[in-house]
Amino acid sequence: MIKRKLSFGLIMFVLTTLLIACGPQRDTTEAEQESNGDEIPEKPEELTFWAWEDVLPAFQAIGDKYTEETGIKVNVVDAQNADLSLDAPAGKGPDLYYETHDRIGDSYLQGLAAELTLTEEQLSGYEESALEAFTYDGKLLGIPSSVETIGLFYNKELVPEAPKTIEDITNIAANLTNAEKDEYGFLNITSDFYPTYPFLTAAGGYVFGNNEQGGYDTSDIGLATDEVVEGAELIASWHQNGYIPESVTYDVMNGLFRDGKVGAIISGPWGIPDFSSGLGDNLAIAPLPTFNGNQLESFLGVKGMAISEYSENKHWATDFALFMSNPENSKFLFDELQRIPARTDVTIDDELYQGIQEQIQYAAPMPNIPEMAQVWDPMADALVFISEGEDPKAVLEEAVQNIKDQINLISGNN
């Protein structure tokens, strides 16, 4: 059964709780004033934007455009070796920084992400789910730039039409699998909670319930309900029937699919360049299949800009973040980086991305609370045990108890 152990996520969450008290006193009045435009502060000479190495040239190009329009120089800095929690309080941090939505709650609790108050006009055009992803405890903490989720990637030479239902997936697996030749109809990394979540919750279920305030109720964990057990039994059947090997890695799965030996897999937009190079025009992408007429729900990931609580230029940092994610620059970032815009008013013509965009309509933001870090390891362990033939209900119940124990250990509850 699942071993109860302190995960890396648990250790990081303990450190987070110790850092919360070190955050600055938030001047929400000033932030609201600036965002509402009641008092526009003087332009600074420059803004510093922390980002990641792979996006620096494209982000700097947008920064240069902003400089042309406003006269404010934008310095886009590689933050790979930086530590925001140490540098920002010391006065060496950025005005804004590139962030994933699932880390924004932790960033806010450390006193690093500033609360934003924006008008309906300023927020017009953004995906509602993307704004929800950057909202924590009812507070908007970031401006979304791009969205991503998983979809069904298939080889049209082996699977001429997109599978519509889970039954279609199972039939393809049954008809095309020949394990001795390393040929498979359908593969998924069933030891990873991220790509298996849609199938686990196909009949229902959830990670955390909701509280009366609209936030997450971390005492209500829905990963051992009868509906999730039903999904786990489906996954177990794929292994029992030999459709998916007991242990398969991303490298193996991706390589077999790229080489034309797999009919369909679960992947995300990050895999498109590699698979396109191998399959060419035979590569196609569709939204996830349905179960009993309902579209499978996947996790939504959102990247965007957070404003540093320590910045003295919150108004202009926010203005630049809105500029970076406006329709024109969102389209530019797709053309340069293939990041799907977090907007409803930008059209992407690339056919390969249309299946992902369609699935985004059925994707829910991954919980952005620190407690989510305690879910991954127990669920990964549970999925391994399920693939090995252990009873799904007992395994999932123990996984949920393990998650609760870790959360209670952190919060000090008994």
C-alpha positions in Angstrom: 0.0 0.0 0.0 1.0 3.6 -0.1 3.9 4.6 2.0 3.4 7.7 4.1 6.4 9.9 3.7 7.3 13.6 3.6 7.3 14.6 0.0 9.3 17.5 -1.5 6.0 19.4 -1.9 5.4 18.9 1.8 8.8 20.3 2.8 8.3 23.3 0.5 4.8 23.9 2.0 6.3 23.9 5.5 8.8 26.5 4.4 6.0 28.6 2.8 4.1 28.7 6.1 7.3 30.0 7.8 7.8 32.7 5.2 4.2 34.0 5.3 5.0 36.2 8.4 7.9 37.7 6.5 5.8 39.4 3.8 5.3 43.1 3.6 2.3 45.0 4.9 0.1 45.3 1.9 -1.0 48.8 0.9 -4.2 47.8 -0.8 -5.5 51.3 -0.9 -2.5 52.4 -3.1 -2.9 49.4 -5.3 -6.6 50.0 -5.8 -6.0 53.7 -6.4 -3.5 53.0 -9.1 -5.5 50.2 -10.8 -8.7 52.2 -10.8 -6.9 55.2 -12.4 -8.0 57.5 -9.6 -4.4 58.7 -9.4 -1.9 57.9 -12.1 1.6 58.0 -10.7 4.6 59.5 -12.5 6.2 57.3 -15.1 9.3 55.5 -13.9 12.4 55.5 -16.1 12.3 51.7 -16.3 10.6 48.5 -15.3 12.2 45.1 -14.5 10.4 42.0 -15.6 11.6 38.6 -14.4 11.0 35.8 -16.9 12.3 32.4 -18.0 15.2 31.8 -20.4 13.1 30.4 -23.3 10.8 33.4 -23.5 13.3 36.3 -23.0 13.7 37.4 -26.7 10.0 37.5 -27.4 9.2 39.2 -24.1 11.9 41.8 -24.7 10.6 42.5 -28.2 7.2 43.4 -26.6 9.1 45.4 -23.9 10.8 47.4 -26.6 7.4 48.1 -28.2 6.1 49.3 -24.8 9.2 51.6 -24.5 8.4 53.1 -27.9 4.8 53.9 -26.8 5.5 55.1 -23.2 9.1 56.0 -22.9 9.5 53.5 -20.1 12.5 51.2 -20.6 11.6 47.5 -19.9 14.4 45.2 -18.8 13.4 41.5 -19.3 15.7 39.5 -17.0 16.4 35.8 -16.8 15.2 34.7 -13.4 16.4 31.1 -13.6 18.9 31.5 -10.7 17.1 34.2 -8.8 15.1 33.8 -5.6 12.1 36.1 -5.5 11.4 35.4 -1.8 14.9 36.7 -0.9 15.6 39.3 -3.5 12.3 41.1 -3.4 12.4 42.0 0.3 16.0 43.1 -0.1 15.0 45.6 -2.8 16.6 43.6 -5.6 13.5 42.0 -7.1 11.4 42.8 -10.2 8.4 45.0 -10.7 6.6 42.1 -12.2 7.4 38.4 -12.9 6.3 35.6 -15.1 4.4 33.0 -13.1 2.3 29.8 -13.4 -1.2 30.0 -11.9 -0.7 27.0 -9.7 2.1 28.8 -7.8 0.2 32.1 -7.4 -1.5 31.2 -4.1 1.9 30.3 -2.5 3.4 33.5 -3.9 0.6 35.5 -2.4 0.9 33.9 1.0 4.6 34.7 1.0 3.7 38.3 0.5 5.2 38.4 -3.0 2.2 38.8 -5.4 0.2 42.0 -5.1 -3.6 42.1 -5.2 -4.9 43.7 -8.4 -8.1 45.7 -8.8 -8.9 46.1 -12.5 -12.0 47.4 -14.4 -14.3 45.3 -16.5 -13.0 47.1 -19.5 -9.4 46.1 -18.7 -10.4 42.5 -18.2 -12.5 42.3 -21.3 -11.4 39.6 -23.8 -9.6 37.4 -21.3 -10.7 33.8 -20.8 -12.9 33.7 -17.7 -11.3 30.4 -16.6 -7.8 32.0 -17.0 -8.8 34.9 -14.7 -10.3 32.4 -12.3 -6.9 30.5 -12.3 -5.1 33.7 -11.2 -7.7 34.4 -8.5 -6.9 33.3 -4.9 -9.2 33.8 -1.9 -11.3 36.1 -4.1 -8.4 38.3 -5.1 -7.0 38.7 -8.6 -3.2 38.1 -8.4 -2.1 38.0 -12.0 -2.9 38.9 -15.5 -3.1 35.7 -17.7 -1.0 35.5 -20.9 -1.3 31.9 -22.2 -3.3 28.7 -21.5 -2.6 25.1 -22.0 -4.2 21.7 -21.4 -4.0 18.2 -22.8 -5.7 16.7 -25.8 -5.9 13.4 -27.7 -3.1 13.2 -30.2 -3.6 10.6 -32.9 -1.9 9.2 -36.0 -4.3 9.4 -38.9 -2.5 6.5 -40.7 -3.5 4.2 -37.9 -6.6 6.0 -36.6 -8.2 7.8 -39.5 -10.8 9.6 -37.5 -10.7 11.2 -34.0 -12.0 8.8 -31.3 -15.1 10.4 -29.9 -15.7 8.2 -26.8 -13.8 6.2 -24.2 -15.3 3.2 -25.8 -13.7 4.2 -29.0 -10.3 4.5 -27.2 -10.7 1.0 -25.7 -11.6 -0.5 -29.1 -8.6 1.1 -30.8 -6.4 -0.3 -28.0 -7.9 -3.8 -28.5 -7.5 -3.8 -32.3 -4.1 -2.2 -32.7 -2.1 -3.4 -29.7 0.7 -6.0 -30.3 3.0 -5.6 -27.3 5.6 -8.0 -28.8 6.2 -5.6 -31.6 5.9 -2.5 -29.4 2.7 -1.5 -31.2 -0.1 0.0 -29.3 -3.5 1.4 -30.0 -3.5 3.9 -27.1 -1.0 4.9 -24.5 -1.2 7.2 -21.5 1.2 7.7 -18.6 -1.1 6.2 -16.0 1.4 6.7 -13.1 1.0 10.5 -13.5 -2.1 12.1 -12.0 -2.0 15.0 -14.5 -2.9 13.1 -17.7 -5.0 10.5 -15.8 -7.2 13.0 -14.0 -9.7 13.2 -16.9 -10.2 9.5 -16.9 -10.3 9.1 -13.1 -13.0 11.7 -12.9 -14.8 10.6 -16.1 -17.9 9.6 -14.1 -17.5 12.4 -11.6 -15.3 13.3 -8.7 -13.0 16.2 -7.8 -9.8 17.1 -6.0 -11.1 19.6 -3.4 -14.6 20.6 -2.7 -15.7 24.2 -2.4 -16.4 26.2 0.7 -19.1 28.8 1.3 -16.8 31.6 0.2 -16.2 30.0 -3.2 -12.7 28.9 -2.4 -11.4 25.3 -1.9 -12.4 23.2 1.1 -9.2 21.2 1.7 -11.0 19.0 4.2 -13.2 17.7 1.4 -11.1 15.6 -0.9 -13.1 13.8 -3.6 -10.6 11.4 -5.0 -12.0 8.2 -3.4 -15.6 8.6 -4.4 -17.4 5.8 -6.2 -17.2 7.8 -9.4 -13.4 8.0 -9.1 -13.2 4.4 -8.2 -15.0 3.7 -11.5 -12.5 5.7 -13.4 -9.6 3.9 -11.7 -11.2 0.5 -12.6 -11.2 1.7 -16.3 -7.5 2.5 -16.0 -6.8 -0.8 -14.3 -8.6 -2.7 -17.1 -6.2 -1.2 -19.7 -3.3 -2.8 -17.9 -5.1 -6.0 -17.2 -5.9 -6.5 -20.9 -2.3 -5.6 -21.9 -3.3 -2.5 -23.7 -0.9 -0.3 -21.7 2.3 -1.8 -20.2 2.5 -1.8 -16.4 5.3 0.7 -16.5 5.8 3.1 -19.4 7.7 6.4 -19.4 7.2 9.6 -21.3 10.3 9.1 -23.3 9.1 5.6 -24.4 5.6 6.7 -25.1 6.6 9.8 -27.1 9.2 7.9 -29.0 6.8 5.1 -30.1 4.2 7.6 -31.1 6.7 9.7 -33.1 7.9 6.6 -34.8 4.3 5.7 -35.9 3.8 2.7 -33.6 1.0 4.1 -31.5 -2.5 5.0 -32.6 -3.2 7.7 -30.0 -1.8 9.2 -26.9 -2.5 11.9 -24.3 -0.2 14.9 -24.6 -0.2 18.7 -24.6 0.9 21.5 -27.0 4.5 21.2 -25.8 4.7 17.9 -27.8 3.5 19.3 -31.1 6.9 20.2 -32.6 8.5 16.8 -31.8 5.5 14.8 -33.1 5.1 16.9 -36.2 8.7 16.2 -37.1 8.0 12.4 -36.9 4.5 12.1 -38.2 4.2 15.0 -40.6 0.7 15.4 -42.0 -0.5 12.2 -40.2 -0.5 14.0 -36.8 -3.9 15.2 -35.7 -5.2 16.5 -32.3 -8.7 16.3 -31.0 -10.3 17.2 -27.7 -10.5 14.4 -25.1 -13.3 11.8 -25.6 -16.6 11.7 -23.9 -18.0 9.3 -21.3 -21.7 8.7 -21.1 -22.1 11.8 -23.4 -20.1 14.1 -21.2 -16.8 15.7 -22.3 -13.8 14.6 -20.1 -12.5 17.5 -18.0 -8.8 18.2 -17.9 -6.6 20.5 -15.8 -6.1 24.0 -17.2 -2.7 25.5 -16.8 -2.2 29.3 -17.1 0.9 31.4 -17.3 0.9 35.1 -16.8 2.3 38.1 -15.1 2.2 38.8 -11.3 3.0 42.2 -9.9 5.5 42.3 -7.1 4.2 43.5 -3.8 7.6 45.1 -3.3 7.5 47.1 -6.5 7.2 50.9 -6.2 5.8 51.0 -9.7 2.7 48.8 -9.4 0.5 50.9 -11.7 3.0 50.9 -14.6 3.9 47.2 -14.0 0.2 46.4 -14.3 -0.1 48.6 -17.4 2.8 46.7 -19.0 1.3 43.3 -18.1 -2.0 44.4 -19.8 0.0 45.5 -22.8 1.9 42.2 -23.0 -1.3 40.3 -23.0 -3.4 42.5 -25.3 -4.7 40.8 -28.5 -1.9 42.0 -30.8 0.9 40.9 -28.5 -0.9 37.6 -27.5 -0.9 36.7 -31.2 2.7 37.7 -31.5 3.6 35.3 -28.6 1.8 32.5 -30.3 3.6 33.1 -33.5 7.0 33.2 -31.7 6.5 30.7 -28.9 3.4 28.8 -29.7 1.7 29.9 -26.5 -2.0 29.7 -26.8 -3.5 33.1 -25.9 -5.5 33.4 -22.7 -8.0 35.4 -24.7 -11.4 34.9 -26.4 -10.8 37.6 -29.0 -7.7 36.1 -30.6 -8.0 33.5 -33.4 -5.4 30.9 -33.9 -5.5 29.5 -37.4 -3.0 26.6 -36.9 -5.1 23.4 -37.3 -3.0 21.4 -34.9 -3.8 23.7 -32.0 -7.6 23.7 -32.6 -8.1 20.5 -30.8 -6.3 21.8 -27.7 -8.3 25.1 -27.9 -11.5 23.1 -28.0 -10.5 21.1 -25.0 -9.7 24.3 -23.1 -13.4 24.9 -23.0 -13.7 21.8 -20.9 -10.7 22.4 -18.7 -10.8 23.6 -15.1 -7.9 25.5 -13.5 -5.7 23.2 -11.5 -6.2 24.2 -7.9 -3.8 27.1 -7.1 -3.6 26.6 -3.3 -0.4 25.3 -1.6 -2.2 22.2 -0.4 -2.3 20.9 -4.0 1.3 20.1 -3.6 0.3 17.3 -1.3 -1.9 15.6 -3.9 0.7 14.6 -6.5 2.8 12.0 -4.7 0.1 10.0 -3.0 -2.0 9.9 -6.2 1.1 8.9 -8.2 1.7 6.0 -5.8 -1.9 5.0 -5.9 -2.0 4.9 -9.7 1.1 2.7 -9.7 -0.6 0.2 -7.3 -3.8 0.3 -9.4 -1.8 -0.6 -12.5 -0.2 -3.5 -10.6 -3.7 -4.9 -9.8 -4.4 -3.7 -6.3 -7.9 -2.9 -5.3 -8.7 0.6 -6.6 -11.1 1.6 -3.8 -8.7 0.6 -1.0 -5.8 2.3 -2.7 -7.6 5.5 -3.4 -9.0 5.7 0.2 -5.5 5.3 1.5 -4.2 8.0 -0.9 -6.9 10.4 0.3 -6.0 9.7 3.9 -2.3 10.3 3.1 -3.1 13.6 1.6 -5.2 14.6 4.6 -2.5 13.6 7.0 0.1 15.7 5.2 -2.2 18.8 5.1 -3.1 18.4 8.7 0.6 18.0 9.7 1.3 21.3 8.0 -1.7 23.2 9.4 -1.2 21.8 12.9 -4.6 20.1 13.0 -5.0 16.7 14.6 
